[in-house]
Amino acid sequence: MVPYFELSKTGICVQDRGRVVLGGLQQNEVDKTWSEIVIKNPSAFNGGVWTCLGYSANGREVSLGVAQTDYSTATTARINKWNNGLTMGTGVMVFEDNDLVLARRTNMVVSDPGKISMAAGGVLDTKTQVKSGDFLGMAVTQMENELEEELKFKRKCGVIPVGLAIGPGNKAEWLGVVFVNGPKIKDKNEAVKLIKVPRRNLVEFVGDNRPNLELSTLWHLEYWAERIAKTEGLDFLK
């Protein structure tokens, strides 16, 4: 399991280190990779994104070094397993009654096409401003935006930030949770269908579908699945 930090128990200090700078050979690789992606998916958008350059953990405090890059660089870094430049991401665990609502990705998405993922989420882009140094607040705003863009639903609560996973290559993934009624797919470029998993069956579902789960979704579910399955509502956060 990757290093995981519960946001109710861990203080997060974020240090903005400016913009990622590439060497000539790396930039050539980025240009080549992105041109191939655009041929396959002409709607692919190369926007600005945040990346994690490293972190340190000391007791109940985590310090993140973050920087700004673009999606083409982050995607190339992931494909080539570079040690920096990977996207930071956000995901939202959507609950309806006693079900966790996941989504099957389309084959049009750039990363993990066809995989099972959280019903809302994406890369942490740079369009939303970080106000008064509140990086987590900016991440939650993006979670809310992604939820509204990707699903139709009746809201039961706002998105609550709950966790941060940091995987190989300093791939940092933020997690929120939300309760809704009647979720339906809104963005058909992102998902082809919703998958509702009874929370009591969640551990078995993760075990049976590990190769089919989008990477960051797997990290979050490996950490939370057992607690979610044994509790109701948001009691798994206690």
N, C-alpha and C positions, 0 to 999 in steps of 0.2 A: 504494500500500500504506500502511496506517495505521502510526503509530509502534509498534514492537514491541520488547520487551525479553525476552531469554533470562534466566531466573532463575538459571542457573548462572554467568552472567557479569555480572549486575547486582544491586546491593544495593537493596532497596526499603525506604524509610522512610515509614511511614504516620502521618499526623497526624489524629486524631479531632476534628472541629470541631462536635460536638454534633448537633443536629437541624435539618433543613431547615425554614425558616419561609416560608409562602406569604402573598401578599397576598390581599385579598378576591376580586378578579376571577379570580385563578388558582385559588383554592379553589372558586369557583363552576364553573369549567371542569372541574376534577377531579371534582366531584360529578356533573356532567352526563355526562361521558364514562364514569364508572364505572357509573352507572345504566344506560346503554345496553349496556355490556359484560355486566352481570349479567342483563339481559333475554335476551341471546343465549346466555349460558353461566351458568346459575344456580349452578354449582359453583365459579365464580371466587372466589378467596380473597384478601382484601385484607390481607396480612400485612406485617410490618415488613421493610424491605430496606435494604441499604447502597447509597450512591451516591457517585460520584467528583465532587468539585467543581472539581478541577483538578490539574495535575501540573507538575513541572519536572524536567528531566533534565540532569545535569552529569557528563559522562564515564560512569563505571560506576555512578553513583548516581541513583536516581529517587525523588523525593519526591511522595507522593500526599496530597491533602487529601480526607478521606472524611467522610461524614455519614450519619445515619439518616433515612429517610423511609418511605413506605409504597408498596405496589405500585400503588395507584390513581394516586398522584402521578407515579410513575415512568412508568407506561404513558401517562398524559396528556402528560407531558413529551416522550416519544418521538413520539407522534402529532402534537403541535403544534410539534416541533422547538425546544423550549426549550433554552437553553444550560446548564441545570443540572437536577438531579433525576432523570436517567436511572439505571436500575439498573446496579449492578455485577453481573457474571455469572460463573459457573463452567461449564466444560465439560471432559469427559473423552474423550480419544481412546482408544477401545477397540480393541486389536489381538487377533486370533486367528490364530496362526501367521503367515502372510505377508499376511493381509488386514487392512485397516482396516474396522471395523464402524461404519456410520452408520445413522441411523434416519429413516424418513419420519414426520413429525409428523401427528397427527390434526388435524381441523378444530375440535377443542374447545379447543385451547390459545389463550391470549390473544394471544401474539405469534407472527408468522410461521406461521400454520396451513398445513398441507400441505407445508411446505418440508422439505428434507433437512438434518438437523442431526447433531451428534455424538450418540452413542447414550445418553449420560447428561450431564445438566447442568441449569442453571436459574439463577434469580436468587440472589444472595448475601444470604440472609436474616439476621435479627438474633436468631434463636433460639439459635444456637450462641455461647457466650461467647468473647470474645477474652481468652485467658489470658496474663498476664505480657507484654502488648503484642505477642503473636505473631499478627499479623493474617493472615499467610500460612498459619500452622498452622491457624487457624480456617477459612480457605478450603479447605484440603486436607481437613479433617474434613467439610466440607459436600460436597466432591466424593465422598468415600467414602460418605456417606449417600445422595446422589443415585444413585450407582451401585447400591447395594443396593436402593433403592426402585424403580428403573426396569428393572433387568435381573435375570434368573436366570442363574447361571454357576458355573463352578469357577474359583477365583482362581489365577493364577500369581504375581502380585506385588501389592504395595500401590500405591496411586495415587502417582505421582511428579510433583511440580509442575515445569513446564518453561517456561511463558511468560506474558506479560502484553501484551495488545493494548489500545491506547487510541484509539478512533475519534472521529468527530465528536460534539460535545456532551459530551465527556469520558466516553463510554461505555467503561468499563473491563471487560475480559474476561480472567479467569484461565484457564489451561489446565493440565491434568494428563494423564498417560498411564498405561495399565495393560494388562497382558496377561492374557487369560482363555481358558477353554475352554468351548465349547458355550453361547454367549450366546443367551438367549431373552427376548422381551418380557415384562416383569412388570406394568408399569403401562400398560394398554391405553387409558387416557385421554390418554397422552402420545404414543404411537407406534403406527402401524398395521403396520409391517413393518421388518425390519432389512435393510440393504443392505451386502453385503460387496464391498469394492473391493480387488483385488490391488494391493499397494503399487507394483508396477512400472508399473501403469496410472494411478496417482494424479494425475499432472500432467494427463494427457489428460482424466480424469474431471472435475477441477476446471474445466478450460477448457470442456468441453461442458455443464456444469451450473451455471455461475456464477449465472444468474438464479434457479435453483431452490434455491440453498443459503441456509440461514438465515444472517443477517448475520455474527454473531461466528464461526460455523463457517467461513465464507468467509475471514475475516481470518486465522484460524489456519492454514487449509490453504494459503492463498496464501504464507504465510511458510515452512511446513515441507514442503510436498508434494514439491518436487524433492529435498530431502535424504532424506526418507523413502523415496522411490522408488529411490534409488541405494544404500541400505544395508539391513542386516538387523538384527533385534532393536531395541535402543535406540541403535545406533551413530550415528543421525542427531543425537543430542544431543552428540556429541563435537566 
